[in-house]
Amino acid sequence: MPKNKGKGGKNRRRGKNENENEKRELVFKEDGQEYAQVTKMLGNGRLEAMCFDGSKRLCHIRGKLRKKVWINHSDIILVGLRDYQDQKADVILKYTADEARNLKAYGELPESAKINEVAGDDEMDDNITFDEFEGDEDEIDEI
């Protein structure tokens, strides 16, 4: 088996994403595009999103974004609508939380849009209580 003679493997050649902190110009929607919020990650480069025009669509993450931009639940995304399939769309862009707040301030997103919160799920009660166990610790040792 050959020895490794380089300074790392495939991941080093691929390089680091160093432009993540740079400010980019805010992209607004055009004809045939719509803003949406991710409701469910389906796997295999697909997700379910609730578009702000009121319809739920199955979206496909395009190859340019697939491994470079991580899309999570409740993110705001820009989708390209399909002329021939109304219930399917393609993810064009993922907005950061700051960009989504700016879109909301410009009136592009509705006021009901939740940016950093989970959309569509009811909040669960985190107050978990346990009944106190009335017993001897000797019973546990006997087992």
N, C-alpha and C positions, 0 to 999 in steps of 0.2 A: 504494500500500500504506500502511495507517495506521501512524503512529508509535506506539511503546510509550510510554504515558503513566503507567504505574503503577510499582509498586515490586516488580516480579517477576511471574512468571506463575503457572501452575497449581500448581506445587510450593510456592510461598509461601502461596497460599490454603489449601492442604491442611494446612499447619502442621507443626510438629515434634513428635515423640513425646517429651514431656518427663517422662512418668511411668515410664520404664524403670528408674530407680534406686529407686523406691519399693518397700517391702516389701508384699507382698500375702498374704492369708490362704491357708494351704495347703489345697488342695482335694483331698479324698479321693474314691475311686470309690464309686458308688452302684450300685443294681441296673441291669443293662443296660449297664454301663460296664466297661472293663478298662484296665489299664496296658499299655503296649507300648513297644518300642524300634524306631526307624526303621532298616531294613536297606538300603533302596534308594529313591532319589528317582526317580520315573518321569516327572515333568513334567506339565503341564496340571492342576496342583492335586491330583495324586495321588501316593501313595507306597506302598511295601510295608513292613509292620511285623510284627515278631515279637511277638505278645502273650504276656504272662507266664502265660497259661493253657495255653500250648503250641502254639497254632495260628498260622499265618502268614496275614495278612489284607491285602487291598488296601484302602487307606484313602483317603478323599477329604477334602481340607482345605476346611473350610467357608469361606464368603465373608468372614466377620468376621475370620478369621485370615489370609486368603490373601496380602494385600499388607502387612499390618501386623506380623505375627509370622513371622520367617524360621525355617523348620524345616530342619534339616540332618541328615545321616547320623549315626546313633547317638544322637540325642536321645531323651529319655524323654517320652512323650506320653500323654494320656488319650483313649481312643477310646470312642465310643458304638456299641454293637453293634446290628445290625439284626435284627429278629425274623424277617424273611422271607429274609434272605441271610446265612448264617453266615460266608462267606468275605469279606464286605465290611464295612467300618466307616467311621465318620466321625470325624475328628479334632476333639476338643472343646477341648483345652488343651495347651499345651507347657510343660513344667516346666523351670525353670532348673537348673543343676548343683547349686546349694545346696538347692533344693527337692527335687531327686531324692535327694540325700544324706539329707535329713530323712525322706523317705518310706522309705528303706532302713533308717534308724535306728528308725523306728516299726514296722518289720516288714511294711510294705505291699508292698515290692518284695523279691524273693528275694535272697539273699546272692550268687548267681551273676551278678547284674545288674552290668554294667560301665557306669559313668556317663560318664566322660570318654574312654573308649577305644572303638575301633571294634569293634562286635559282629559275630561270625561270620567275620571275615576272619583268615587266618593272617598273622602278621607276616612281612614279607619281609626278606631279608638286605640291609642297606644297605652292606655292605662290598663295594664294586665295585673290582675290580682290573683293570688293563690290562697287557697284555704290552708290554714295552718294544720300541720300534721301532728296529731296527738298520739305519740307512740314512743316507745323506748328505742334507743339506739342499739340495744342488745338484740332486738329482733332482726336487725339488718345483719349483725355479725353471725347469727345462727344460720343464715342462708348461705 
